[in-house]
Amino acid sequence: MATQYQNLSEYDADKMPDANKVAMQQYAIAVADWNPAITHVLLQGAIDALIENGVEPSNIQVFHVPGTFELTYAAKKMVESVRSEKDHSSKYNAVIVLGCVIQGDTPHFDYVCQGVTYGISELNARTNSCPVIFGVLTTNTLQQSLDRAGGIHGNKGVEAAITAIKMANIVW
């Protein structure tokens, strides 16, 4: 466990990809509507960070799903969406999934967290279309979630968006 506070949502804008290139890219965000006081703050942070780094607002597509478990299916559909009949690459340069699962008194937490983590990992391992960025909070308490959704630990939605831009612009 980290003993020193660090707000990981702070980043060096000078180390980001060229905004002119990013402006032309398409980004998709799937957000879970369960725990909306958390997930919708993550969503706004992600949208703001994408726009601040050059993405045109019209190039950001947001899809709402009922809960975190459904994020894998939504991400799969986004990854599989194609630009055109001729160009079968993904319509999106990156997909971001945002959700929040808070520990309760039943093993439901474990199953949901394991399922969505595995699902997103599998998508990334099996596709070469575009990266899928994991922006799911898995916390023990509501306060831990609030701390990561605009609180003392920053906004993990911002971090997911920055990661998406960097991953979409990796040069091989």
Backbone hydrogen bonds, N-H to C=O, Kabsch-Sander energy under -0.5 kcal/mol:
donor,donor_aa,acceptor,acceptor_aa,energy
8,L,6,Q,-1.0
10,E,7,N,-1.3
13,A,11,Y,-0.9
15,K,12,D,-1.9
16,M,13,A,-1.4
21,K,18,D,-0.6
22,V,18,D,-2.2
23,A,19,A,-2.2
24,M,21,K,-1.0
25,Q,22,V,-1.6
27,Y,59,N,-2.9
28,A,94,A,-2.0
29,I,61,Q,-2.8
30,A,96,I,-3.0
31,V,29,I,-0.5
31,V,63,F,-2.7
32,A,98,L,-2.5
33,D,65,V,-2.7
38,I,35,N,-1.8
39,T,35,N,-2.7
40,H,36,P,-2.0
41,V,38,I,-0.6
42,L,38,I,-2.1
43,L,39,T,-2.4
44,Q,40,H,-2.0
45,G,41,V,-2.2
46,A,42,L,-2.4
47,I,43,L,-2.7
48,D,44,Q,-2.7
49,A,45,G,-2.3
50,L,46,A,-2.4
51,I,47,I,-2.5
52,E,48,D,-2.8
53,N,49,A,-1.2
54,G,51,I,-1.9
55,V,50,L,-2.4
56,E,23,A,-0.8
59,N,56,E,-2.5
60,I,57,P,-1.5
61,Q,27,Y,-2.6
61,Q,59,N,-0.5
63,F,29,I,-3.0
65,V,31,V,-2.4
70,E,67,G,-0.6
71,L,68,T,-1.8
72,T,69,F,-0.8
74,A,70,E,-2.0
75,A,71,L,-2.9
76,K,72,T,-2.4
77,K,73,Y,-2.3
78,M,74,A,-2.1
79,V,75,A,-2.8
80,E,76,K,-2.1
81,S,77,K,-0.9
81,S,78,M,-0.5
83,R,89,S,-1.9
84,S,87,D,-1.9
88,H,86,K,-0.8
91,K,81,S,-2.5
93,N,26,Q,-3.3
94,A,26,Q,-0.9
95,V,131,P,-2.5
96,I,28,A,-2.8
97,V,133,I,-2.7
98,L,30,A,-2.9
99,G,135,G,-1.4
101,V,137,L,-2.8
103,Q,139,T,-2.7
109,F,106,T,-0.9
111,Y,107,P,-1.9
112,V,108,H,-2.7
113,C,109,F,-2.6
114,Q,110,D,-2.5
115,G,111,Y,-2.6
116,V,112,V,-2.6
117,T,113,C,-2.1
118,Y,114,Q,-2.5
119,G,115,G,-2.7
120,I,116,V,-2.4
121,S,117,T,-2.2
122,E,118,Y,-2.8
123,L,119,G,-2.1
124,N,120,I,-2.2
125,A,121,S,-2.1
126,R,122,E,-2.4
127,T,123,L,-1.5
133,I,95,V,-3.5
133,I,131,P,-0.5
135,G,97,V,-2.1
135,G,133,I,-0.8
137,L,99,G,-2.7
137,L,135,G,-0.5
139,T,101,V,-2.0
145,S,141,T,-1.5
146,L,142,L,-2.6
147,D,143,Q,-2.4
148,R,144,Q,-0.8
148,R,145,S,-0.9
149,A,145,S,-0.6
149,A,146,L,-0.9
150,G,154,G,-2.3
151,G,146,L,-0.7
151,G,154,G,-0.9
153,H,147,D,-2.7
154,G,151,G,-2.0
156,K,148,R,-2.7
156,K,154,G,-0.5
158,V,155,N,-0.9
159,E,155,N,-1.5
160,A,156,K,-2.2
161,A,157,G,-2.1
162,I,158,V,-2.5
163,T,159,E,-2.4
164,A,160,A,-2.4
165,I,161,A,-2.4
166,K,162,I,-2.3
167,M,163,T,-3.0
168,A,164,A,-2.6
169,N,165,I,-0.9
169,N,166,K,-0.5
170,I,167,M,-1.2
172,W,170,I,-0.6
